[in-house]
Amino acid sequence: MRGDLVRVDGIDTHVLTAGPADAPAVVLLHGGAHGEAAETAWAHNIGALAGRHRVIAPDWLGFGRSAKLVDFADRTGRMLQHLARLLEELGVRRADVVGLSMGGAVLLRDLTAATPVLPVRRAVLTSAGGPPLGAAVRQRLMAYDGTLDGMREQVRMVFADPRFADDDAYVGALHEMSAQPGAFEAFASLALRRPDAPPPPAGDPTPYERITVPVLVVAGAQDRLKEPGFAAAVATRIPDARLEVVDGCGHCPQIEAAERWNRLVLDFLAEG
């Protein structure tokens, strides 16, 4: 696995890559919590996937080691367009795409768009979709104070297994990533909202029925960030989607149950 800064339209984008360059591409899109980046989200998965795939795991704009750029007119749209251009620069014309949490939400926006910009062959949604995070969860996420103890509390909220919050190396890696210049400010900007802006729609307005590629939905059975049963509701609305709920896991089954998650994803991608 190697990490590189790729210049895309003048913007530095950090990307982890692994696996044979001529293998089928799989793109890993991390989530949007403090300290999230490709290296903190996918460390337990890239090696397993690289045996069969060309793995591409970028840091989203505003996260990790990528440029701390936020488009307040259309944050998600800018992220999607930038990702599409990154894949063009890397010569990726077709890819399986895996989205975790926020990464899955951004992927869903593209999969349900009238004119998608990503070259998706198959998609994996992990802890993604369903209604927006509740007010209490958002408040706890935004309460991160930038300290190591504060990051430990974030991990305790996200994981079902308390051992991860006691893992100094893991908590330290997240804390280090959250301290990258501009990272805290970029995340904090999620709370900014014009006084006259309309409230977000209630429920889950995502038009899942528009999705035309095969989809695997994976969720942790003990996910405290999402509404109970959200994954089943999402999978029901996506044509022919497959659902896998992993016991003993919170919001990050790709870490808490890495071996099972890797097998589920590899088997699903091999079907195409």
C-alpha positions in Angstrom: 0.0 0.0 0.0 1.3 3.4 -0.9 0.1 6.9 -0.3 0.4 9.7 -2.9 -0.7 13.3 -3.4 -2.4 13.5 -6.7 -2.9 16.9 -8.2 -6.5 17.2 -9.6 -7.4 20.5 -11.2 -4.9 22.2 -9.0 -6.1 20.5 -5.8 -4.0 18.1 -3.8 -5.8 14.8 -3.2 -4.3 12.1 -1.0 -4.8 8.6 -2.3 -3.9 5.2 -1.0 -3.4 2.5 -3.7 -2.6 -1.2 -3.6 -2.9 -4.2 -5.8 -2.0 -4.9 -9.5 -2.5 -1.9 -11.7 -4.2 -4.0 -14.4 -6.7 -5.6 -11.9 -10.4 -4.6 -11.7 -10.6 -1.3 -9.7 -12.3 -1.0 -6.4 -12.7 2.5 -4.9 -13.1 2.9 -1.1 -14.9 6.0 0.2 -14.4 6.7 3.9 -17.0 8.3 6.2 -17.2 11.8 7.6 -16.4 11.6 11.4 -13.5 13.5 13.0 -10.3 11.8 12.1 -11.7 9.9 9.2 -9.5 9.3 6.3 -8.6 6.4 4.0 -5.9 5.1 6.3 -8.0 5.2 9.5 -11.1 3.7 7.8 -9.7 1.0 5.6 -6.5 -0.3 7.2 -8.0 -3.7 7.9 -9.5 -4.1 4.4 -7.0 -2.8 1.7 -4.7 -5.8 2.0 -7.5 -8.3 1.6 -9.0 -6.5 -1.4 -5.7 -5.9 -3.1 -5.2 -9.6 -3.7 -7.8 -9.4 -6.5 -8.3 -5.7 -7.1 -6.6 -2.4 -7.9 -7.5 -0.6 -4.7 -8.0 3.2 -4.7 -8.8 4.8 -1.4 -8.8 8.6 -1.5 -9.2 11.1 1.3 -12.3 13.2 0.6 -11.9 17.0 0.1 -11.8 18.5 3.6 -10.5 15.3 5.2 -7.3 13.5 6.0 -4.3 14.7 4.0 -6.4 16.1 1.1 -6.9 19.8 0.6 -9.3 21.3 3.1 -11.7 22.7 0.5 -15.4 23.1 1.2 -17.9 24.3 -1.4 -20.7 25.8 0.6 -23.0 26.1 -2.5 -23.0 22.3 -3.0 -20.6 20.5 -0.7 -21.6 17.0 -1.8 -21.7 17.9 -5.5 -18.2 19.3 -5.4 -16.9 16.2 -3.6 -18.5 14.0 -6.3 -17.2 16.0 -9.2 -13.7 16.0 -7.7 -13.8 12.2 -7.2 -14.9 11.7 -10.7 -12.0 13.8 -12.0 -9.6 11.9 -9.7 -10.7 8.6 -11.3 -10.2 10.1 -14.7 -6.7 11.2 -13.8 -6.0 7.7 -12.5 -7.4 6.1 -15.7 -10.3 4.4 -14.0 -13.1 3.9 -16.5 -15.1 1.3 -14.5 -15.0 0.5 -10.8 -16.7 -1.2 -7.9 -17.3 1.5 -5.3 -17.6 1.0 -1.6 -19.0 3.8 0.6 -18.9 4.0 4.4 -21.4 6.2 6.2 -20.9 9.7 4.6 -19.0 8.1 1.8 -22.0 5.8 1.1 -24.4 8.8 1.3 -22.3 10.6 -1.3 -22.3 7.5 -3.4 -26.1 7.2 -3.1 -26.5 10.7 -4.4 -24.7 9.7 -7.6 -26.3 6.3 -8.0 -29.8 7.9 -7.8 -28.9 10.9 -10.0 -30.4 11.4 -13.5 -26.9 11.6 -14.8 -24.4 9.9 -12.6 -20.7 11.0 -12.8 -19.0 8.0 -11.3 -18.3 4.9 -13.4 -19.9 2.4 -10.9 -20.2 -1.3 -11.8 -21.2 -2.6 -8.4 -21.7 -0.8 -5.1 -21.3 -1.6 -1.4 -23.1 0.5 1.2 -21.7 0.2 4.7 -23.6 1.9 7.5 -25.1 4.2 4.8 -28.5 5.4 3.7 -31.6 5.9 5.7 -32.8 9.0 7.6 -30.2 11.6 8.6 -28.5 11.2 11.9 -30.6 12.3 14.8 -30.1 15.6 16.6 -28.6 14.0 19.7 -26.1 12.0 17.6 -25.1 15.1 15.6 -24.6 17.0 18.8 -22.3 14.4 20.3 -20.2 14.3 17.0 -19.9 18.1 16.9 -18.9 18.2 20.6 -15.4 16.8 19.8 -12.9 19.2 21.4 -9.8 18.2 19.6 -8.2 16.3 22.5 -7.1 12.7 22.8 -9.8 12.1 25.5 -12.4 13.7 23.3 -11.5 11.4 20.4 -11.7 8.4 22.8 -15.3 9.4 23.5 -16.0 9.6 19.8 -14.7 6.1 19.3 -16.8 4.9 22.3 -19.9 6.2 20.6 -19.2 4.7 17.2 -18.0 1.1 18.2 -20.0 -1.6 19.9 -16.8 -3.2 21.3 -15.3 -1.0 24.1 -11.9 -2.3 23.4 -11.5 0.1 20.5 -11.8 3.1 22.7 -9.1 1.6 24.9 -6.8 1.1 21.9 -4.3 3.9 22.3 -2.7 3.3 18.9 -6.1 3.5 17.1 -7.4 6.4 19.0 -4.1 8.2 18.5 -4.2 7.7 14.8 -7.6 9.2 14.6 -6.6 12.1 16.8 -3.5 12.7 14.7 -5.6 12.8 11.5 -8.2 15.1 13.1 -5.3 17.5 13.9 -4.2 17.9 10.2 -4.2 21.6 9.3 -7.8 22.7 8.5 -9.4 19.4 9.3 -11.2 20.5 12.5 -12.4 23.7 10.8 -13.7 21.8 7.7 -15.7 19.4 9.9 -17.0 22.2 12.1 -18.3 23.9 9.0 -21.0 21.2 8.8 -22.8 23.0 11.5 -23.0 26.3 9.5 -26.5 27.0 8.2 -28.0 30.2 6.9 -30.8 31.6 9.1 -33.2 31.6 6.2 -32.3 28.1 4.9 -35.2 25.6 4.7 -35.0 22.7 7.1 -33.8 19.4 5.8 -36.6 17.1 4.7 -38.1 14.7 7.2 -37.5 10.9 6.9 -35.5 9.6 4.0 -36.3 11.1 0.6 -33.6 9.2 -1.3 -35.0 7.7 -4.5 -33.4 4.3 -4.1 -35.6 2.8 -6.8 -33.5 4.6 -9.4 -30.4 2.5 -8.7 -29.6 0.3 -11.6 -26.4 -1.4 -10.4 -26.1 -4.4 -8.0 -25.8 -3.3 -4.4 -24.7 -4.9 -1.2 -25.9 -3.3 2.0 -23.9 -4.0 5.1 -24.6 -2.7 8.6 -23.7 -3.4 12.2 -26.5 -4.8 14.4 -25.4 -2.6 17.3 -25.0 0.7 15.4 -26.0 3.5 17.8 -25.6 6.2 15.3 -28.4 5.0 12.9 -32.1 4.3 13.4 -32.8 0.6 14.2 -33.7 -1.3 11.1 -32.5 1.4 8.7 -30.4 -1.0 6.6 -33.3 -3.4 6.0 -35.5 -0.5 4.9 -32.8 0.7 2.5 -32.2 -2.7 1.0 -35.9 -3.2 0.5 -36.1 -0.1 -1.6 -33.1 -0.9 -3.8 -34.0 -3.3 -6.7 -32.5 -6.7 -5.9 -30.2 -5.4 -3.2 -28.5 -7.9 -0.8 -28.5 -7.2 3.0 -26.0 -8.4 5.5 -26.3 -7.3 9.2 -23.2 -8.1 11.3 -23.8 -9.0 14.9 -21.6 -7.4 17.6 -20.7 -4.4 15.5 -21.5 -0.7 15.6 -21.1 1.8 12.8 -17.8 0.4 11.5 -18.2 -3.3 10.7 -15.3 -3.1 8.3 -13.1 -2.7 11.4 -15.0 -4.5 14.1 -15.6 -7.6 11.9 -13.0 -7.0 9.3 -12.5 -10.6 8.2 -16.2 -11.2 7.7 -16.7 -7.8 6.0 -13.8 -8.5 3.6 -15.2 -11.9 2.7 -18.7 -10.5 2.1 -17.4 -7.8 -0.1 -15.0 -10.0 -2.1 -17.7 -12.6 -2.7 -20.1 -9.9 -3.8 -17.7 -8.2 -6.2 -16.7 -11.6 -7.7 -20.2 -12.2 -8.8 -20.1 -9.6 -11.5 
